[in-house]
Amino acid sequence: MSDIVKPERPGGFLDFLPADCLARERMLRTIEKVFRSFGFDPIETPAIEFYKTLAGEGGDVGKQIFHVGCNKQEEDDALALRFDQTVPFARLLAANPFDPKKRTGIRLPWRRMVVGPVFRGERPQSGRYRQFCQFDADIAGTESMLADAEIIAMMYRTMKALGIERFLIRINNRKILNGLGELVGISDGLELSSVDITKELMRILDKLDKIGLDRVLQELGKEPCDRFDPAPHLSSDGINKIKEYLAISGNNSAKLDQCHKVFSGIKVAKEGLEELRQITGYLAAMEIPEDHVQIDLSIARGLDYYTGPVMETILLDAPHIGSVFSGGRYNSLVSRFTGQELPAVGASIGVDRLFTALDHLKAIDRSRQTVTEVMILQLVPHREGDYLAMANQLRDLGLNTEVCLLDDTTFKGQFNFAISRGVNFVIICGSDEFEKQSVQIKNLKTRIQTEVSRQGLAEYFGQSNR
């Protein structure tokens, strides 16, 4: 006999048994319903892309990519698993320009949604996985802040539809952070541009919740270890300006007013502030309460392709899980494929992380253990054909029906099995019922048992019993 293989799965990957799968399905249907209500069209892209398509993002993205091995694979044809749904979306847009004569391709502006697994080669930890499901919604082809406001409104409505009350959508603008780099005097280094060093500034600020203000300021003042180290190495004056920036408080309007004073004369920051002012105005028109959407000037988002407003959602009763619904504006991503900018904005739900958070909050309903609604007990030998015909009749009525295949042919054994499966109804048809051409229907919710004729099944299940 060959060696027994231990049935273990790699770290960072998950199995889902029926109760979890059904709960996730309900969650996904709720999300999809909200996304569709905003006019987002479904698409699907492959899980595998060319490595060069994904790795072109630079930054830390290349470290996270899962390579796919193939025989006789040329370097230019190297394949990898997608790490998000946004880069494949940009590739899809570039590959399908609208042709007004043929009326083919994608006509802009366009709203799309997509759900599926993505893969990241990172160290597994609570709420972070190597394979996880993302549900994205994006609007491409418009620079209007109406699109950004609609994305945020969709995020708000999705959280409410999922029954989550204590959540916060935090918004900021990368243009403000670019202006912050200018404010504190970041300039080109020997081997690194001011853009690269400003991105490091953003990355450090984005860790404020995790490491606290003192550690953030310490990292911002740290000297580079070599000429390739993007450490900002801010002066004491620069550190004080960061402290002043992070101390800005009040409601959204007050924060914007204070920022206008701090960034006086810095054009890019003023553009970002005006965009946030437009967004908050549009959100007010849609009656999105400010206690759920707040400007947070430390939010940067990690990916390099964001160019404007950024947003992320945290659950106030599970902050350790991190952001469960995040995104932003990315106007330059498609230019990698076409040489021309195409404005876009979107957000993504980390489905597995959100599921983990809701499980932590004891908000996951695992009462459904099976899709089966009706189980037919096999109580009379050699009548398999009759039981199968009965199952066929019930399936024609739209009922998910299972013929009990338990080796134990006793009533008690099969009935207990049906209860353990969590079905709603049990069909009992023994010798007496066969003789009378009837069946006993046991409603396991109400515990009421009813005898009906075989022809009366449609009437029974057409009533409120179902």
C-alpha positions as CSV (number, residue, x, y, z in Angstrom):
1,M,0.0,0.0,0.0
2,S,1.3,3.5,-0.9
3,D,2.0,6.0,1.8
4,I,-1.0,7.8,3.1
5,V,-1.1,11.5,2.1
6,K,-2.0,13.9,5.0
7,P,-5.2,15.8,4.0
8,E,-3.9,19.3,4.7
9,R,-4.2,22.5,2.7
10,P,-1.6,25.1,2.2
11,G,-1.6,28.1,4.5
12,G,-3.6,31.1,3.2
13,F,-6.1,29.0,1.3
14,L,-9.6,28.1,2.6
15,D,-12.1,25.2,2.4
16,F,-15.8,26.1,2.7
17,L,-18.3,23.4,3.8
18,P,-22.0,23.8,2.8
19,A,-23.1,26.0,5.7
20,D,-20.4,28.5,4.9
21,C,-20.9,28.3,1.2
22,L,-24.6,28.9,1.5
23,A,-24.0,31.9,3.9
24,R,-21.4,33.3,1.4
25,E,-23.9,32.8,-1.5
26,R,-26.5,34.9,0.4
27,M,-23.9,37.6,1.1
28,L,-22.8,37.7,-2.6
29,R,-26.4,37.8,-3.8
30,T,-27.0,40.8,-1.5
31,I,-23.9,42.6,-2.8
32,E,-24.8,41.9,-6.4
33,K,-28.3,43.2,-5.9
34,V,-26.9,46.5,-4.7
35,F,-24.3,46.8,-7.4
36,R,-27.0,46.1,-10.1
37,S,-29.2,48.8,-8.6
38,F,-26.4,51.3,-9.5
39,G,-26.3,49.9,-13.1
40,F,-23.2,47.8,-13.0
41,D,-22.9,45.2,-15.8
42,P,-21.4,41.8,-15.0
43,I,-18.2,40.6,-16.8
44,E,-15.7,37.8,-16.3
45,T,-11.9,37.7,-17.0
46,P,-9.5,34.8,-16.7
47,A,-7.7,34.1,-13.4
48,I,-4.4,33.8,-15.4
49,E,-2.8,36.8,-17.2
50,F,0.5,37.4,-18.8
51,Y,3.1,38.2,-16.1
52,K,4.1,41.3,-17.9
53,T,0.5,42.6,-17.7
54,L,0.5,42.3,-14.0
55,A,4.1,43.1,-13.0
56,G,4.1,46.4,-14.8
57,E,2.6,48.0,-11.7
58,G,5.9,48.1,-10.0
59,G,6.2,48.9,-6.2
60,D,5.4,45.9,-4.0
61,V,3.0,44.3,-6.5
62,G,5.7,42.1,-8.2
63,K,6.5,40.5,-4.8
64,Q,2.9,39.3,-4.4
65,I,2.5,37.7,-7.8
66,F,2.0,33.9,-8.1
67,H,3.8,32.6,-11.2
68,V,2.2,29.8,-13.3
69,G,4.6,27.2,-14.6
70,C,4.1,25.8,-18.2
71,N,6.2,23.5,-20.3
72,K,8.3,25.2,-23.1
73,Q,7.2,28.6,-21.9
74,E,9.0,31.6,-23.4
75,E,9.9,34.5,-21.1
76,D,7.6,36.9,-23.0
77,D,4.8,34.5,-22.6
78,A,5.2,33.9,-18.8
79,L,1.9,33.5,-17.0
80,A,0.8,34.5,-13.5
81,L,-2.3,34.5,-11.4
82,R,-4.1,37.9,-11.1
83,F,-3.6,39.7,-7.8
84,D,-6.7,41.9,-8.2
85,Q,-9.6,42.5,-10.6
86,T,-8.5,46.0,-11.6
87,V,-5.5,45.4,-13.8
88,P,-7.5,42.7,-15.9
89,F,-10.2,45.3,-16.2
90,A,-7.8,47.9,-17.6
91,R,-6.5,45.3,-20.0
92,L,-10.1,44.5,-21.1
93,L,-10.9,48.2,-21.7
94,A,-7.7,48.6,-23.8
95,A,-8.5,45.5,-25.8
96,N,-12.1,46.5,-26.6
97,P,-12.3,50.1,-27.8
98,F,-15.6,51.3,-29.0
99,D,-16.0,51.3,-32.9
100,P,-18.9,53.7,-33.7
101,K,-19.2,52.4,-37.3
102,K,-19.4,48.7,-36.3
103,R,-21.0,49.4,-33.0
104,T,-18.6,47.0,-31.3
105,G,-16.4,47.2,-28.2
106,I,-17.1,49.0,-25.0
107,R,-18.9,52.4,-25.1
108,L,-17.8,54.8,-22.4
109,P,-18.7,55.7,-19.7
110,W,-19.3,52.2,-18.6
111,R,-20.0,50.5,-15.2
112,R,-18.9,47.0,-14.7
113,M,-18.9,44.5,-11.8
114,V,-17.0,41.2,-11.5
115,V,-16.6,38.6,-8.8
116,G,-14.0,35.9,-8.5
117,P,-10.8,34.6,-6.9
118,V,-7.5,36.6,-6.8
119,F,-4.1,35.4,-5.6
120,R,-1.4,37.0,-3.6
121,G,1.9,35.5,-2.5
122,E,2.0,37.1,0.9
123,R,2.3,35.8,4.5
124,P,-1.1,34.5,5.7
125,Q,-2.5,36.2,8.8
126,S,-5.9,36.9,10.3
127,G,-8.2,38.1,7.6
128,R,-5.5,37.9,4.9
129,Y,-5.3,35.0,2.5
130,R,-3.3,33.9,-0.5
131,Q,-6.4,33.1,-2.4
132,F,-9.5,35.2,-1.7
133,C,-12.6,36.3,-3.5
134,Q,-13.0,39.9,-4.6
135,F,-16.2,41.6,-5.7
136,D,-15.4,44.7,-7.7
137,A,-17.4,47.6,-9.2
138,D,-15.8,50.2,-11.4
139,I,-16.9,53.2,-13.6
140,A,-14.6,53.9,-16.6
141,G,-14.6,56.8,-19.0
142,T,-15.4,59.8,-16.8
143,E,-13.4,62.3,-14.7
144,S,-16.6,63.6,-13.0
145,M,-16.6,63.3,-9.2
146,L,-20.2,62.1,-9.6
147,A,-18.7,58.7,-10.4
148,D,-16.6,58.7,-7.2
149,A,-19.6,59.8,-5.2
150,E,-21.7,57.0,-6.7
151,I,-19.0,54.4,-5.8
152,I,-19.0,55.7,-2.2
153,A,-22.8,55.7,-2.0
154,M,-22.8,52.1,-3.4
155,M,-20.3,51.1,-0.6
156,Y,-22.7,52.7,2.0
157,R,-25.8,51.0,0.6
158,T,-23.9,47.6,0.4
159,M,-22.9,47.7,4.1
160,K,-26.5,48.6,5.1
161,A,-28.0,45.9,2.9
162,L,-25.7,43.3,4.6
163,G,-27.2,44.4,8.0
164,I,-24.0,46.2,9.1
165,E,-24.7,49.3,11.1
166,R,-21.4,50.2,12.8
167,F,-19.0,50.9,9.9
168,L,-17.1,53.9,8.6
169,I,-16.0,54.8,5.0
170,R,-12.9,56.9,5.2
171,I,-11.9,59.0,2.2
172,N,-8.9,61.0,1.1
173,N,-7.2,62.1,-2.1
174,R,-3.8,61.1,-3.4
175,K,-3.4,64.6,-4.8
176,I,-3.5,66.0,-1.3
177,L,-0.8,63.6,-0.3
178,N,1.3,64.5,-3.3
179,G,0.9,68.1,-2.2
180,L,2.0,67.1,1.3
181,G,5.3,65.9,-0.2
182,E,5.7,69.3,-1.7
183,L,4.7,71.0,1.6
184,V,7.4,69.2,3.6
185,G,10.1,69.7,1.0
186,I,10.6,66.3,-0.5
187,S,12.9,66.5,-3.5
188,D,14.7,64.2,-5.9
189,G,17.4,62.0,-4.4
190,L,20.6,60.5,-5.9
191,E,18.8,57.5,-7.3
192,L,15.1,58.1,-6.5
193,S,12.7,60.7,-7.7
194,S,10.6,62.9,-5.4
195,V,7.6,60.8,-6.7
196,D,9.1,57.6,-5.3
197,I,9.9,59.2,-2.0
198,T,6.4,60.8,-1.7
199,K,5.0,57.3,-2.3
200,E,7.0,56.1,0.7
201,L,5.6,59.0,2.7
202,M,2.1,57.8,1.8
203,R,2.9,54.2,2.7
204,I,4.2,55.3,6.2
205,L,1.1,57.6,6.8
206,D,-1.2,54.7,5.8
207,K,0.2,52.7,8.8
208,L,-1.0,55.3,11.3
209,D,-3.7,53.0,12.7
210,K,-1.3,50.1,13.1
211,I,1.8,51.7,14.6
212,G,0.6,55.0,16.0
213,L,1.7,58.6,15.5
214,D,5.1,58.4,17.3
215,R,6.3,55.5,15.2
216,V,5.0,57.2,12.0
217,L,6.9,60.4,12.8
218,Q,10.0,58.3,13.7
219,E,9.9,56.5,10.3
220,L,9.4,59.8,8.4
221,G,12.5,61.2,10.0
222,K,14.7,58.1,9.5
223,E,17.8,58.4,7.4
224,P,18.0,56.3,4.2
225,C,20.2,53.2,4.6
226,D,21.5,53.6,1.1
227,R,20.9,55.7,-2.0
228,F,18.1,53.4,-3.1
229,D,16.2,53.6,0.2
230,P,13.1,55.9,-0.3
231,A,13.0,56.9,3.4
232,P,11.7,60.5,3.4
233,H,14.2,61.7,6.0
234,L,12.1,64.8,6.9
235,S,13.6,67.7,8.7
236,S,12.2,68.7,12.1
237,D,10.2,71.4,10.3
238,G,8.8,68.8,7.9
239,I,7.9,66.6,10.9
240,N,6.1,69.5,12.5
241,K,4.1,70.1,9.3
242,I,3.1,66.4,9.2
243,K,1.9,66.7,12.8
244,E,-0.1,69.8,12.0
245,Y,-1.6,68.0,9.0
246,L,-2.6,64.9,11.0
247,A,-4.0,67.1,13.8
248,I,-6.7,68.6,11.4
249,S,-10.1,67.6,12.9
250,G,-13.8,68.4,12.8
251,N,-16.5,67.5,10.4
252,N,-15.7,67.1,6.7
253,S,-16.3,70.7,5.8
254,A,-14.1,71.9,8.7
255,K,-11.3,69.5,7.6
256,L,-11.4,70.9,4.1
257,D,-11.3,74.5,5.3
258,Q,-8.3,73.8,7.5
259,C,-6.5,72.0,4.7
260,H,-7.0,74.9,2.3
261,K,-5.0,77.0,4.8
262,V,-2.3,74.4,5.3
263,F,-1.8,73.9,1.5
264,S,-2.0,77.5,0.5
265,G,-0.2,77.9,-2.9
266,I,0.1,74.2,-3.5
267,K,-1.9,73.6,-6.7
268,V,-2.1,69.8,-6.7
269,A,-3.4,69.7,-3.1
270,K,-6.0,72.3,-3.9
271,E,-7.2,70.1,-6.8
272,G,-7.6,67.2,-4.4
273,L,-9.4,69.3,-1.8
274,E,-11.8,70.6,-4.5
275,E,-12.5,67.0,-5.6
276,L,-13.3,66.0,-2.0
277,R,-15.6,69.0,-1.6
278,Q,-17.5,68.0,-4.7
279,I,-17.8,64.4,-3.5
280,T,-19.1,65.3,-0.1
281,G,-21.6,67.6,-1.7
282,Y,-22.9,64.9,-3.9
283,L,-23.1,62.4,-1.0
284,A,-25.2,65.0,0.9
285,A,-27.6,65.1,-2.1
286,M,-27.9,61.3,-1.9
287,E,-28.6,61.6,1.9
288,I,-25.5,59.6,2.9
289,P,-24.9,60.5,6.5
290,E,-21.6,62.0,7.5
291,D,-21.2,59.7,10.5
292,H,-20.7,56.9,8.0
293,V,-18.4,58.7,5.5
294,Q,-15.6,60.8,6.9
295,I,-12.5,62.5,5.4
296,D,-9.4,60.8,6.9
297,L,-6.2,62.6,5.8
298,S,-3.9,59.6,6.7
299,I,-5.6,57.2,4.2
300,A,-3.4,56.5,1.2
301,R,-4.2,53.0,0.0
302,G,-1.2,50.9,-0.9
303,L,-1.4,50.3,-4.7
304,D,0.6,52.7,-6.8
305,Y,-2.0,53.1,-9.5
306,Y,-4.4,55.4,-7.5
307,T,-4.3,59.0,-8.8
308,G,-7.1,60.8,-7.0
309,P,-9.8,60.1,-4.4
310,V,-9.2,56.9,-2.3
311,M,-11.7,55.2,0.1
312,E,-11.8,52.3,2.5
313,T,-14.4,50.8,4.8
314,I,-13.7,49.5,8.3
315,L,-16.1,47.8,10.7
316,L,-16.0,49.7,14.0
317,D,-16.5,46.5,16.0
318,A,-13.8,44.6,14.2
319,P,-11.1,47.2,13.3
320,H,-8.3,44.5,13.6
321,I,-9.6,42.9,10.4
322,G,-8.7,46.0,8.4
323,S,-10.4,47.4,5.4
324,V,-13.2,45.2,3.9
325,F,-14.3,47.5,1.0
326,S,-11.8,49.8,-0.6
327,G,-10.8,51.5,-3.8
328,G,-10.1,54.8,-5.5
329,R,-9.6,56.7,-8.7
330,Y,-7.0,55.4,-11.2
331,N,-6.8,57.6,-14.3
332,S,-3.5,56.3,-15.7
333,L,-3.8,52.5,-15.5
334,V,-5.1,51.9,-19.1
335,S,-2.3,54.1,-20.5
336,R,0.1,51.2,-20.0
337,F,-1.7,49.4,-22.8
338,T,-2.8,52.2,-25.1
339,G,-0.5,55.1,-24.4
340,Q,-3.5,57.3,-23.5
341,E,-5.2,58.0,-20.2
342,L,-8.7,56.7,-19.5
343,P,-10.2,57.9,-16.3
344,A,-11.7,55.3,-14.0
345,V,-12.8,54.8,-10.4
346,G,-13.9,51.7,-8.5
347,A,-14.0,49.8,-5.2
348,S,-13.5,46.2,-4.2
349,I,-15.0,44.0,-1.4
350,G,-12.7,41.5,0.1
351,V,-15.4,38.8,0.3
352,D,-13.4,36.4,2.5
353,R,-12.1,39.1,4.8
354,L,-15.7,40.6,5.2
355,F,-17.0,37.1,5.9
356,T,-14.3,36.6,8.6
357,A,-15.2,39.9,10.1
358,L,-18.9,39.1,10.2
359,D,-18.2,35.7,11.7
360,H,-16.2,37.5,14.4
361,L,-19.2,39.7,15.0
362,K,-21.4,36.5,15.1
363,A,-23.4,37.9,12.2
364,I,-23.2,34.8,10.0
365,D,-26.3,32.7,9.7
366,R,-25.3,29.1,9.3
367,S,-28.9,27.7,9.8
368,R,-29.0,26.4,6.3
369,Q,-26.8,23.3,6.0
370,T,-28.0,22.1,2.6
371,V,-29.8,23.3,-0.5
372,T,-32.2,20.3,-0.3
373,E,-35.7,21.3,0.6
374,V,-37.4,17.9,0.5
375,M,-36.1,14.5,1.4
376,I,-37.9,11.3,0.3
377,L,-37.4,8.4,2.6
378,Q,-37.0,4.9,1.0
379,L,-39.1,2.7,3.3
380,V,-40.3,-0.1,0.9
381,P,-37.8,-2.4,-0.8
382,H,-37.7,-2.6,-4.6
383,R,-39.8,0.6,-5.1
384,E,-36.8,2.7,-6.1
385,G,-38.5,3.6,-9.4
386,D,-41.5,5.0,-7.6
387,Y,-39.4,7.1,-5.2
388,L,-37.4,8.4,-8.2
389,A,-40.6,9.3,-10.1
390,M,-41.9,11.1,-7.0
391,A,-38.6,13.1,-6.8
392,N,-39.0,14.0,-10.4
393,Q,-42.5,15.3,-9.8
394,L,-41.2,17.5,-6.9
395,R,-38.3,18.8,-9.0
396,D,-40.8,19.8,-11.7
397,L,-42.5,21.9,-9.1
398,G,-39.2,23.7,-8.5
399,L,-38.3,21.9,-5.2
400,N,-34.8,20.9,-4.5
401,T,-35.4,17.2,-3.7
402,E,-33.2,14.4,-2.5
403,V,-34.0,10.7,-2.3
404,C,-32.5,9.3,0.9
405,L,-29.5,7.0,0.0
406,L,-28.7,6.0,3.5
407,D,-27.8,2.3,3.9
408,D,-30.0,2.2,7.0
409,T,-33.5,1.5,5.7
410,T,-35.4,2.0,8.9
411,F,-37.8,4.9,9.3
412,K,-36.0,6.1,12.4
413,G,-32.5,6.1,10.8
414,Q,-33.6,7.9,7.7
415,F,-35.8,10.4,9.5
416,N,-33.0,11.3,11.8
417,F,-30.7,11.6,8.8
418,A,-33.1,14.1,7.2
419,I,-33.2,16.2,10.4
420,S,-29.4,16.2,10.5
421,R,-29.3,17.4,6.9
422,G,-31.5,20.4,7.8
423,V,-34.2,19.8,5.2
424,N,-37.5,21.5,5.5
425,F,-39.8,18.6,4.5
426,V,-39.7,14.8,4.6
427,I,-41.8,12.7,2.3
428,I,-43.0,9.4,4.0
429,C,-44.3,6.8,1.6
430,G,-44.6,3.3,3.1
431,S,-46.7,0.3,2.1
432,D,-50.0,1.8,3.3
433,E,-49.3,5.0,1.4
434,F,-48.4,3.2,-1.8
435,E,-51.7,1.2,-1.5
436,K,-53.7,4.5,-1.1
437,Q,-51.6,6.4,-3.7
438,S,-50.8,9.0,-1.1
439,V,-47.8,10.4,0.8
440,Q,-47.3,11.8,4.3
441,I,-45.5,15.2,4.3
442,K,-43.8,16.1,7.5
443,N,-43.0,19.8,7.8
444,L,-39.9,19.8,10.0
445,K,-40.3,23.5,10.9
446,T,-43.8,23.3,12.2
447,R,-43.8,19.6,13.1
448,I,-47.1,19.2,11.3
449,Q,-47.7,16.1,9.3
450,T,-50.2,16.0,6.4
451,E,-51.4,13.2,4.2
452,V,-52.1,14.2,0.6
453,S,-52.6,12.3,-2.6
454,R,-49.8,12.0,-5.1
455,Q,-51.7,14.4,-7.3
456,G,-52.1,16.8,-4.4
457,L,-48.3,17.5,-4.0
458,A,-48.6,20.5,-6.3
459,E,-51.4,22.0,-4.4
460,Y,-49.7,21.4,-1.0
461,F,-46.4,23.0,-2.0
462,G,-48.1,25.8,-3.9
463,Q,-49.6,27.0,-0.6
464,S,-47.8,28.9,2.1
465,N,-46.5,25.6,3.4
466,R,-43.4,26.1,1.3
